[in-house]
Amino acid sequence: MNSDLGTDHRRVTGDQLRLLMRRQAATVTVITTLAGDRPAGFTATSFTSVSLRPPLVSFCVCRGSSSWPAVRAAAHVAVHLLAGDQAELARTFAAKGTDRFAGPVRWRPGPYGMPLIDRTLAWMVCRVSERVTAGDHAIVLAEPVTAEYTDGRPLLYHDGRYVRLA
């Protein structure tokens, strides 16, 4: 067992939480929306289903990120589940200070004008229903309104890197 986390029963720090959470494998998603008439988006590993009745999903976004103003104002977002061979796409949307839609990213306008990235394992366009402040992040609850998926294996994030299922 790793003792870097301490055993003195004090509160877990943010750095310690990061070390703990690296042990959990997470699917990799890219969230897109519009900032005015320009596409905006970011990589998220905090995506999950919330409810089946009604259908609800959630993801988290840092309120200090360049994507937050677009997400804060959005009525709709698109959630893309990345395929195992899309690690470079995940890196592109995780990069800071760049135009994430420039270069080799292939996308098209979808329902409600949401930017849909080509060749992802699945996508859903969702109506944003609530934003909840949670520390330095916001939890976004959204209702899927349309979706498509294909067979394949997802891209995962584990121990600080992107990995594919065998």
N, CA and C atoms as a LAMMPS dump frame, in Angstrom:
ITEM: TIMESTEP
0
ITEM: NUMBER OF ATOMS
498
ITEM: BOX BOUNDS ff ff ff
-5.0000000000000000e+02 5.0000000000000000e+02
-5.0000000000000000e+02 5.0000000000000000e+02
-5.0000000000000000e+02 5.0000000000000000e+02
ITEM: ATOMS id mol type element x y z
1 1 1 N 0.844 -1.18 0
2 1 2 C 0 0 0
3 1 3 C 0.889 1.243 0
4 2 1 N 0.49 2.225 -0.774
5 2 2 C 1.25 3.458 -0.883
6 2 3 C 0.971 4.337 0.338
7 3 1 N 2.02 4.741 1.014
8 3 2 C 1.849 5.557 2.223
9 3 3 C 1.966 7.047 1.939
10 4 1 N 2.071 7.429 0.648
11 4 2 C 2.164 8.845 0.308
12 4 3 C 0.926 9.624 0.745
13 5 1 N -0.166 8.923 0.974
14 5 2 C -1.416 9.594 1.311
15 5 3 C -1.533 9.872 2.803
16 6 1 N -0.63 9.324 3.592
17 6 2 C -0.622 9.614 5.021
18 6 3 C -1.584 8.735 5.795
19 7 1 N -1.354 8.644 7.067
20 7 2 C -2.228 7.848 7.925
21 7 3 C -2.625 8.622 9.172
22 8 1 N -2.476 9.934 9.138
23 8 2 C -2.772 10.707 10.341
24 8 3 C -4.225 11.175 10.39
25 9 1 N -5.049 10.74 9.461
26 9 2 C -6.486 10.983 9.447
27 9 3 C -6.871 12.455 9.343
28 10 1 N -5.962 13.255 8.804
29 10 2 C -6.341 14.634 8.49
30 10 3 C -7.08 14.623 7.165
31 11 1 N -7.623 15.746 6.802
32 11 2 C -8.356 15.862 5.543
33 11 3 C -7.453 15.544 4.364
34 12 1 N -8.017 14.913 3.357
35 12 2 C -7.313 14.615 2.116
36 12 3 C -7.14 15.916 1.35
37 13 1 N -5.934 16.174 0.856
38 13 2 C -5.675 17.384 0.071
39 13 3 C -6.083 17.16 -1.377
40 14 1 N -6.134 18.243 -2.138
41 14 2 C -6.442 18.141 -3.562
42 14 3 C -5.419 17.285 -4.294
43 15 1 N -4.137 17.439 -3.97
44 15 2 C -3.102 16.617 -4.609
45 15 3 C -3.278 15.143 -4.259
46 16 1 N -3.648 14.862 -3.018
47 16 2 C -3.869 13.469 -2.621
48 16 3 C -5.094 12.892 -3.333
49 17 1 N -6.15 13.698 -3.455
50 17 2 C -7.332 13.232 -4.167
51 17 3 C -6.988 12.905 -5.617
52 18 1 N -6.175 13.746 -6.252
53 18 2 C -5.748 13.476 -7.624
54 18 3 C -5.038 12.119 -7.705
55 19 1 N -4.133 11.838 -6.759
56 19 2 C -3.433 10.55 -6.738
57 19 3 C -4.406 9.385 -6.547
58 20 1 N -5.369 9.569 -5.671
59 20 2 C -6.37 8.52 -5.459
60 20 3 C -7.208 8.277 -6.715
61 21 1 N -7.668 9.345 -7.336
62 21 2 C -8.563 9.213 -8.49
63 21 3 C -7.858 8.677 -9.725
64 22 1 N -6.532 8.784 -9.781
65 22 2 C -5.791 8.205 -10.91
66 22 3 C -5.923 6.691 -10.929
67 23 1 N -6.346 6.087 -9.821
68 23 2 C -6.518 4.632 -9.745
69 23 3 C -7.806 4.188 -10.411
70 24 1 N -8.704 5.115 -10.681
71 24 2 C -9.99 4.787 -11.286
72 24 3 C -9.913 4.989 -12.797
73 25 1 N -10.256 3.968 -13.557
74 25 2 C -10.336 4.125 -15.009
75 25 3 C -11.629 4.867 -15.352
76 26 1 N -11.543 5.796 -16.274
77 26 2 C -12.715 6.583 -16.663
78 26 3 C -12.798 6.649 -18.181
79 27 1 N -14.025 6.634 -18.691
80 27 2 C -14.192 6.842 -20.122
81 27 3 C -13.836 8.285 -20.451
82 28 1 N -13.408 8.506 -21.676
83 28 2 C -12.997 9.84 -22.106
84 28 3 C -14.067 10.402 -23.034
85 29 1 N -14.538 11.584 -22.696
86 29 2 C -15.529 12.264 -23.514
87 29 3 C -15.013 13.632 -23.923
88 30 1 N -15.542 14.125 -25.017
89 30 2 C -15.342 15.513 -25.398
90 30 3 C -16.718 16.157 -25.39
91 31 1 N -16.824 17.25 -24.678
92 31 2 C -18.064 18.02 -24.589
93 31 3 C -17.919 19.207 -25.539
94 32 1 N -18.907 19.417 -26.401
95 32 2 C -18.876 20.568 -27.304
96 32 3 C -20.164 21.373 -27.164
97 33 1 N -20.054 22.639 -27.522
98 33 2 C -21.202 23.536 -27.552
99 33 3 C -20.822 24.718 -28.434
100 34 1 N -21.607 25.756 -28.401
101 34 2 C -21.293 26.964 -29.159
102 34 3 C -21.004 28.108 -28.203
103 35 1 N -20.017 28.908 -28.56
104 35 2 C -19.719 30.168 -27.875
105 35 3 C -20.086 31.245 -28.887
106 36 1 N -21.308 31.725 -28.812
107 36 2 C -21.823 32.589 -29.878
108 36 3 C -22.04 31.727 -31.106
109 37 1 N -21.325 32.037 -32.193
110 37 2 C -21.438 31.208 -33.397
111 37 3 C -20.195 30.349 -33.63
112 38 1 N -19.291 30.315 -32.65
113 38 2 C -18.058 29.532 -32.762
114 38 3 C -18.143 28.27 -31.915
115 39 1 N -17.614 27.14 -32.43
116 39 2 C -17.622 25.919 -31.625
117 39 3 C -16.641 26.021 -30.458
118 40 1 N -17.003 25.408 -29.352
119 40 2 C -16.147 25.345 -28.165
120 40 3 C -16.227 23.93 -27.622
121 41 1 N -15.187 23.507 -26.909
122 41 2 C -15.242 22.165 -26.35
123 41 3 C -14.046 21.861 -25.473
124 42 1 N -14.152 20.741 -24.753
125 42 2 C -13.084 20.322 -23.848
126 42 3 C -13.19 18.824 -23.594
127 43 1 N -12.093 18.219 -23.173
128 43 2 C -12.052 16.814 -22.793
129 43 3 C -12.505 16.673 -21.349
130 44 1 N -13.349 15.683 -21.091
131 44 2 C -13.843 15.426 -19.735
132 44 3 C -13.78 13.934 -19.443
133 45 1 N -13.349 13.601 -18.242
134 45 2 C -13.393 12.212 -17.792
135 45 3 C -14.378 12.057 -16.639
136 46 1 N -15.181 13.075 -16.424
137 46 2 C -16.131 13.071 -15.309
138 46 3 C -17.568 12.899 -15.79
139 47 1 N -17.765 12.194 -16.885
140 47 2 C -19.098 11.996 -17.457
141 47 3 C -19.743 10.74 -16.862
142 48 1 N -21.033 10.829 -16.531
143 48 2 C -21.745 9.655 -16.012
144 48 3 C -23.248 9.781 -16.26
145 49 1 N -23.913 8.637 -16.268
146 49 2 C -25.378 8.66 -16.294
147 49 3 C -25.86 8.953 -14.882
148 50 1 N -26.991 9.627 -14.783
149 50 2 C -27.537 10.028 -13.488
150 50 3 C -28.873 9.345 -13.229
151 51 1 N -29.736 9.351 -14.236
152 51 2 C -31.103 8.863 -14.046
153 51 3 C -31.626 8.303 -15.363
154 52 1 N -32.51 7.305 -15.251
155 52 2 C -33.197 6.783 -16.437
156 52 3 C -34.585 7.382 -16.592
157 53 1 N -35.187 7.824 -15.474
158 53 2 C -36.523 8.407 -15.49
159 53 3 C -36.515 9.706 -14.714
160 54 1 N -36.353 10.845 -15.319
161 54 2 C -36.101 11.025 -16.752
162 54 3 C -34.635 10.732 -17.082
163 55 1 N -34.331 10.509 -18.354
164 55 2 C -32.929 10.311 -18.732
165 55 3 C -32.114 11.568 -18.422
166 56 1 N -31.07 11.412 -17.616
167 56 2 C -30.179 12.517 -17.278
168 56 3 C -28.745 12.013 -17.233
169 57 1 N -27.823 12.864 -17.679
170 57 2 C -26.391 12.602 -17.577
171 57 3 C -25.753 13.796 -16.889
172 58 1 N -24.494 13.624 -16.485
173 58 2 C -23.777 14.743 -15.885
174 58 3 C -22.328 14.728 -16.321
175 59 1 N -21.724 15.893 -16.252
176 59 2 C -20.281 16.04 -16.435
177 59 3 C -19.85 17.242 -15.618
178 60 1 N -18.555 17.324 -15.367
179 60 2 C -18.013 18.445 -14.603
180 60 3 C -17.115 19.286 -15.487
181 61 1 N -17.087 20.578 -15.21
182 61 2 C -16.225 21.508 -15.936
183 61 3 C -15.648 22.497 -14.928
184 62 1 N -14.368 22.782 -15.071
185 62 2 C -13.709 23.749 -14.192
186 62 3 C -14.252 25.147 -14.503
187 63 1 N -14.66 25.859 -13.468
188 63 2 C -15.217 27.202 -13.663
189 63 3 C -14.159 28.221 -14.032
190 64 1 N -12.885 27.846 -13.959
191 64 2 C -11.803 28.722 -14.383
192 64 3 C -11.302 28.414 -15.779
193 65 1 N -11.918 27.444 -16.445
194 65 2 C -11.45 27.04 -17.776
195 65 3 C -11.973 27.974 -18.854
196 66 1 N -11.32 27.944 -19.998
197 66 2 C -11.755 28.767 -21.126
198 66 3 C -13.085 28.277 -21.695
199 67 1 N -13.469 27.036 -21.429
200 67 2 C -14.734 26.486 -21.928
201 67 3 C -15.926 26.845 -21.053
202 68 1 N -15.669 27.191 -19.795
203 68 2 C -16.768 27.436 -18.869
204 68 3 C -17.738 28.52 -19.338
205 69 1 N -17.303 29.669 -19.837
206 69 2 C -18.295 30.667 -20.259
207 69 3 C -19.268 30.124 -21.31
208 70 1 N -18.782 29.32 -22.241
209 70 2 C -19.669 28.752 -23.262
210 70 3 C -20.64 27.753 -22.636
211 71 1 N -20.14 26.887 -21.749
212 71 2 C -21.007 25.898 -21.098
213 71 3 C -22.007 26.586 -20.18
214 72 1 N -21.572 27.627 -19.474
215 72 2 C -22.457 28.359 -18.561
216 72 3 C -23.635 28.972 -19.323
217 73 1 N -23.411 29.414 -20.553
218 73 2 C -24.456 30.073 -21.333
219 73 3 C -25.25 29.121 -22.226
220 74 1 N -24.803 27.874 -22.359
221 74 2 C -25.374 26.959 -23.348
222 74 3 C -26.739 26.417 -22.933
223 75 1 N -27.641 26.358 -23.898
224 75 2 C -28.908 25.659 -23.707
225 75 3 C -28.735 24.175 -24.025
226 76 1 N -27.795 23.861 -24.92
227 76 2 C -27.525 22.483 -25.327
228 76 3 C -26.026 22.24 -25.363
229 77 1 N -25.64 20.994 -25.211
230 77 2 C -24.259 20.545 -25.376
231 77 3 C -24.291 19.22 -26.131
232 78 1 N -23.158 18.87 -26.721
233 78 2 C -22.998 17.541 -27.313
234 78 3 C -21.924 16.813 -26.515
235 79 1 N -22.197 15.566 -26.206
236 79 2 C -21.256 14.717 -25.478
237 79 3 C -20.795 13.627 -26.441
238 80 1 N -19.475 13.495 -26.6
239 80 2 C -18.895 12.502 -27.506
240 80 3 C -18.1 11.489 -26.696
241 81 1 N -18.446 10.219 -26.81
242 81 2 C -17.675 9.151 -26.194
243 81 3 C -16.596 8.75 -27.193
244 82 1 N -15.326 8.923 -26.798
245 82 2 C -14.235 8.684 -27.739
246 82 3 C -13.935 7.207 -27.888
247 83 1 N -13.557 6.836 -29.112
248 83 2 C -13.155 5.466 -29.437
249 83 3 C -11.706 5.257 -29.008
250 84 1 N -11.321 4.009 -28.873
251 84 2 C -9.998 3.65 -28.39
252 84 3 C -8.846 4.256 -29.15
253 85 1 N -9.042 4.573 -30.43
254 85 2 C -7.961 5.133 -31.247
255 85 3 C -7.985 6.66 -31.312
256 86 1 N -8.708 7.321 -30.406
257 86 2 C -8.855 8.775 -30.469
258 86 3 C -8.129 9.513 -29.345
259 87 1 N -7.005 8.975 -28.885
260 87 2 C -6.237 9.642 -27.823
261 87 3 C -5.741 11.01 -28.277
262 88 1 N -5.333 11.137 -29.524
263 88 2 C -4.855 12.433 -30.009
264 88 3 C -5.97 13.474 -29.983
265 89 1 N -7.182 13.067 -30.313
266 89 2 C -8.335 13.967 -30.233
267 89 3 C -8.563 14.398 -28.781
268 90 1 N -8.445 13.462 -27.847
269 90 2 C -8.586 13.8 -26.425
270 90 3 C -7.53 14.814 -26.01
271 91 1 N -6.294 14.624 -26.458
272 91 2 C -5.214 15.569 -26.134
273 91 3 C -5.494 16.948 -26.728
274 92 1 N -5.997 16.975 -27.944
275 92 2 C -6.318 18.246 -28.599
276 92 3 C -7.324 19.038 -27.772
277 93 1 N -8.378 18.377 -27.296
278 93 2 C -9.424 19.074 -26.558
279 93 3 C -9.062 19.3 -25.097
280 94 1 N -7.973 18.679 -24.633
281 94 2 C -7.487 18.925 -23.279
282 94 3 C -6.446 20.05 -23.247
283 95 1 N -5.908 20.417 -24.417
284 95 2 C -4.861 21.447 -24.479
285 95 3 C -5.423 22.808 -24.077
286 96 1 N -4.612 23.565 -23.393
287 96 2 C -5.007 24.911 -22.96
288 96 3 C -4.497 25.953 -23.961
289 97 1 N -5.262 27.01 -24.139
290 97 2 C -4.822 28.147 -24.931
291 97 3 C -4.736 27.914 -26.429
292 98 1 N -5.502 26.961 -26.953
293 98 2 C -5.473 26.698 -28.389
294 98 3 C -6.899 26.693 -28.947
295 99 1 N -6.99 26.853 -30.269
296 99 2 C -8.264 26.685 -30.95
297 99 3 C -8.424 25.192 -31.197
298 100 1 N -9.215 24.547 -30.394
299 100 2 C -9.343 23.086 -30.443
300 100 3 C -10.021 22.584 -31.706
301 101 1 N -10.703 23.457 -32.422
302 101 2 C -11.371 23.042 -33.659
303 101 3 C -10.531 23.334 -34.897
304 102 1 N -9.356 23.899 -34.721
305 102 2 C -8.457 24.148 -35.853
306 102 3 C -7.721 22.847 -36.191
307 103 1 N -7.118 22.805 -37.322
308 103 2 C -6.298 21.646 -37.662
309 103 3 C -7.115 20.446 -38.092
310 104 1 N -6.683 19.259 -37.657
311 104 2 C -7.264 18.035 -38.219
312 104 3 C -8.601 17.596 -37.618
313 105 1 N -9.188 18.345 -36.707
314 105 2 C -10.459 17.942 -36.099
315 105 3 C -11.564 18.05 -37.148
316 106 1 N -12.214 16.913 -37.412
317 106 2 C -13.311 16.897 -38.378
318 106 3 C -14.629 16.908 -37.611
319 107 1 N -15.47 17.891 -37.939
320 107 2 C -16.74 18.021 -37.261
321 107 3 C -17.775 18.609 -38.204
322 108 1 N -19.029 18.552 -37.775
323 108 2 C -20.133 19.097 -38.567
324 108 3 C -21.194 19.642 -37.612
325 109 1 N -22.014 20.584 -38.063
326 109 2 C -23.116 21.046 -37.224
327 109 3 C -24.163 19.936 -37.091
328 110 1 N -24.646 19.716 -35.885
329 110 2 C -25.656 18.692 -35.636
330 110 3 C -26.938 19.314 -35.131
331 111 1 N -27.792 18.502 -34.521
332 111 2 C -29.036 19.032 -33.965
333 111 3 C -28.772 20.188 -33.003
334 112 1 N -29.654 21.181 -33.065
335 112 2 C -29.55 22.393 -32.251
336 112 3 C -28.256 23.156 -32.535
337 113 1 N -27.634 22.893 -33.69
338 113 2 C -26.406 23.569 -34.081
339 113 3 C -25.165 23.075 -33.356
340 114 1 N -25.297 22.025 -32.529
341 114 2 C -24.156 21.566 -31.737
342 114 3 C -23.07 20.963 -32.63
343 115 1 N -21.804 21.309 -32.356
344 115 2 C -20.693 20.738 -33.12
345 115 3 C -20.57 19.245 -32.817
346 116 1 N -20.681 18.415 -33.857
347 116 2 C -20.538 16.967 -33.711
348 116 3 C -19.214 16.535 -34.324
349 117 1 N -18.395 15.864 -33.537
350 117 2 C -17.086 15.404 -33.981
351 117 3 C -17.258 14.071 -34.708
352 118 1 N -16.615 13.936 -35.85
353 118 2 C -16.715 12.729 -36.666
354 118 3 C -16.002 11.548 -36.019
355 119 1 N -16.516 10.361 -36.297
356 119 2 C -15.903 9.066 -35.973
357 119 3 C -15.815 8.74 -34.489
358 120 1 N -16.58 9.398 -33.642
359 120 2 C -16.568 9.023 -32.228
360 120 3 C -17.403 7.759 -32.039
361 121 1 N -17.195 7.083 -30.938
362 121 2 C -17.91 5.85 -30.637
363 121 3 C -19.405 6.124 -30.45
364 122 1 N -19.717 7.255 -29.863
365 122 2 C -21.111 7.649 -29.658
366 122 3 C -21.163 9.156 -29.442
367 123 1 N -22.33 9.73 -29.72
368 123 2 C -22.555 11.126 -29.378
369 123 3 C -24.005 11.287 -28.942
370 124 1 N -24.239 12.282 -28.108
371 124 2 C -25.596 12.648 -27.745
372 124 3 C -25.66 14.167 -27.613
373 125 1 N -26.736 14.713 -28.093
374 125 2 C -27.002 16.136 -27.883
375 125 3 C -27.968 16.214 -26.71
376 126 1 N -27.64 17.07 -25.769
377 126 2 C -28.391 17.162 -24.515
378 126 3 C -28.852 18.589 -24.258
379 127 1 N -30.027 18.698 -23.664
380 127 2 C -30.526 19.983 -23.174
381 127 3 C -30.003 20.154 -21.757
382 128 1 N -29.32 21.255 -21.508
383 128 2 C -28.795 21.517 -20.172
384 128 3 C -29.972 21.834 -19.256
385 129 1 N -30.052 21.101 -18.134
386 129 2 C -31.158 21.343 -17.224
387 129 3 C -30.732 22.042 -15.934
388 130 1 N -29.47 21.863 -15.532
389 130 2 C -29.035 22.494 -14.282
390 130 3 C -27.509 22.555 -14.237
391 131 1 N -27.007 23.591 -13.574
392 131 2 C -25.579 23.74 -13.29
393 131 3 C -25.445 23.949 -11.787
394 132 1 N -24.625 23.119 -11.153
395 132 2 C -24.473 23.174 -9.704
396 132 3 C -23.015 23.489 -9.388
397 133 1 N -22.78 24.548 -8.624
398 133 2 C -21.419 24.886 -8.222
399 133 3 C -20.925 23.839 -7.227
400 134 1 N -19.712 23.33 -7.489
401 134 2 C -19.099 22.323 -6.617
402 134 3 C -17.611 22.631 -6.532
403 135 1 N -17.212 23.4 -5.52
404 135 2 C -15.809 23.798 -5.403
405 135 3 C -15.406 24.652 -6.592
406 136 1 N -14.272 24.312 -7.219
407 136 2 C -13.807 25.09 -8.37
408 136 3 C -14.409 24.592 -9.683
409 137 1 N -15.342 23.655 -9.614
410 137 2 C -15.995 23.106 -10.799
411 137 3 C -17.495 23.388 -10.764
412 138 1 N -18.141 23.073 -11.867
413 138 2 C -19.599 23.048 -11.933
414 138 3 C -19.995 21.654 -12.399
415 139 1 N -21.027 21.119 -11.777
416 139 2 C -21.624 19.873 -12.233
417 139 3 C -22.763 20.266 -13.15
418 140 1 N -22.721 19.77 -14.376
419 140 2 C -23.759 20.091 -15.353
420 140 3 C -24.649 18.866 -15.512
421 141 1 N -25.935 19.045 -15.263
422 141 2 C -26.929 17.999 -15.487
423 141 3 C -27.611 18.296 -16.809
424 142 1 N -27.762 17.245 -17.628
425 142 2 C -28.307 17.463 -18.967
426 142 3 C -29.172 16.28 -19.385
427 143 1 N -30.192 16.589 -20.156
428 143 2 C -31.139 15.585 -20.639
429 143 3 C -30.837 15.255 -22.102
430 144 1 N -30.458 14.007 -22.416
431 144 2 C -30.219 13.642 -23.823
432 144 3 C -31.505 13.782 -24.635
433 145 1 N -31.391 14.426 -25.804
434 145 2 C -32.553 14.592 -26.664
435 145 3 C -32.407 13.845 -27.981
436 146 1 N -31.184 13.558 -28.402
437 146 2 C -30.938 12.753 -29.591
438 146 3 C -29.535 12.17 -29.485
439 147 1 N -29.336 10.987 -30.087
440 147 2 C -28.042 10.323 -29.933
441 147 3 C -27.831 9.312 -31.053
442 148 1 N -26.562 8.976 -31.269
443 148 2 C -26.17 7.896 -32.177
444 148 3 C -24.974 7.185 -31.576
445 149 1 N -24.853 5.893 -31.866
446 149 2 C -23.688 5.157 -31.397
447 149 3 C -23.332 4.067 -32.391
448 150 1 N -22.126 3.561 -32.265
449 150 2 C -21.643 2.464 -33.079
450 150 3 C -20.918 1.482 -32.168
451 151 1 N -20.663 0.303 -32.653
452 151 2 C -19.916 -0.671 -31.872
453 151 3 C -18.444 -0.303 -31.843
454 152 1 N -17.78 -0.69 -30.795
455 152 2 C -16.356 -0.437 -30.671
456 152 3 C -15.958 -0.377 -29.217
457 153 1 N -14.684 -0.134 -28.998
458 153 2 C -14.144 -0.058 -27.643
459 153 3 C -13.811 1.391 -27.318
460 154 1 N -14.1 1.805 -26.073
461 154 2 C -13.878 3.207 -25.706
462 154 3 C -12.429 3.502 -25.357
463 155 1 N -12.099 4.766 -25.412
464 155 2 C -10.833 5.267 -24.885
465 155 3 C -11.023 5.455 -23.388
466 156 1 N -10.025 5.043 -22.605
467 156 2 C -10.075 5.186 -21.159
468 156 3 C -8.939 6.078 -20.692
469 157 1 N -9.11 6.659 -19.519
470 157 2 C -8.064 7.441 -18.876
471 157 3 C -7.763 6.771 -17.547
472 158 1 N -6.512 6.374 -17.365
473 158 2 C -6.123 5.682 -16.139
474 158 3 C -4.675 6.005 -15.81
475 159 1 N -4.421 6.313 -14.556
476 159 2 C -3.078 6.583 -14.049
477 159 3 C -2.365 7.677 -14.85
478 160 1 N -3.142 8.711 -15.233
479 160 2 C -2.564 9.876 -15.895
480 160 3 C -2.3 9.721 -17.374
481 161 1 N -2.875 8.689 -18.006
482 161 2 C -2.64 8.522 -19.454
483 161 3 C -3.865 7.885 -20.115
484 162 1 N -3.929 8.034 -21.424
485 162 2 C -4.998 7.445 -22.214
486 162 3 C -4.617 6.01 -22.541
487 163 1 N -5.582 5.09 -22.38
488 163 2 C -5.342 3.679 -22.649
489 163 3 C -6.526 3.1 -23.417
490 164 1 N -6.242 2.012 -24.143
491 164 2 C -7.27 1.3 -24.895
492 164 3 C -7.548 -0.036 -24.216
493 165 1 N -8.77 -0.491 -24.33
494 165 2 C -9.083 -1.833 -23.863
495 165 3 C -8.422 -2.845 -24.789
496 166 1 N -7.954 -3.952 -24.23
497 166 2 C -7.31 -4.996 -25.05
498 166 3 C -8.363 -5.693 -25.883
